[in-house]
């Protein structure tokens, strides 16, 4: 079962939440917080809170942190719906004019807002709203190195501002309402405001005031929250329906009553998430909203993520060998399972092939006895018997002379000085009949003599001669012969000779 650690590093407090995930169950194992001041070493505070949260465990399967909202810019960008497949390529050009940092020196993450995209009848006018968080690469790297140097663990995710709270939506049904729902994470020196619509984060802003100056700073805090809600409405959002408070300031005495009066909306503490409480102390369970951001960071390492992750581009997270080494028992178990499955599958296929072989051999024995006269289960022997039964001359079965050869021979044998007209040339089943006109009977005889000299022309004879009407110097003649080369005669005799023993054998088997 994987364990995820969420680490919320603020100016005055460091909070940690350890979450254990199992099949369809999430358990909150521990919560811990350490106070820090300007003179304290933040690395020492981080080390203390992580060690206390992990307890007996040496390390977690994943670590997530957050970059303060003051170090990032959050924008909502409108893009044509046709550019939705190239958002990652188009966004840098759109952001260049909207954020006060060089895009080439920054990292960003985005999510397409389903609730704020517009659909038009004209596809070209349809737009999608894209929520983008941008931060300098050096700021994100510095945050990663701070935690890495303190606990020798590299954060897998770096979220932004109050967006980690959105990861609580599947476990806090109140946050999934149509809304808009406003969540205010009240810190000592700053506050994060997150707006959710139907459980989707659509707007975020970091306020420069918190609960450290209360009660004197209360009006300023209320004004900042009102201005933020007005800014959300200016982007096309509707009036918020509810405000939930979390963070350390949420449990300041009278904070919910004062903010309800300032905002004109009901404000109350964020409900507890519907996850199992492991070894968490009851007082911490009662004030679990203090750790809302840390818990959201831990849950962001799971599959159902709605926040934004700045570990992109040159800061993309790569798991090291230590993580692989921790997973060796699991990987070994999976390898054994795969090996056993492979062996069983191979055995099943071999068993099926053996059964098929037996069936085919029985069928071959039956067919060979009926057709070849000898029962055999050997494919080689059956092929040999079949070859003996159907053996014929290996020569080409086509005739060695055809009508085209007759025409070629005629053209060769007729002298150029002779006037020879062919009226009809009929070739059917090897018998040739030629109807032609020549100057005299001797000319016809000379052609007959030449055709007789051809080895493939047999029984050449002139069957009829007549004078051409009106032309006494022209004679008609009919020449007939058979196309039969010596090779064709030999092949035919051989086939007849081989067929005769087979017929005799079949006749003999029928005798009683």
Order of alpha helices (4+ residues) and beta strands (2+ residues): beta-beta-beta-alpha-beta-beta-alpha-beta-beta-alpha-beta-beta-beta-beta-alpha-beta-alpha-beta-beta-alpha-alpha-alpha-alpha-alpha-alpha-beta-beta-alpha-beta-beta-alpha
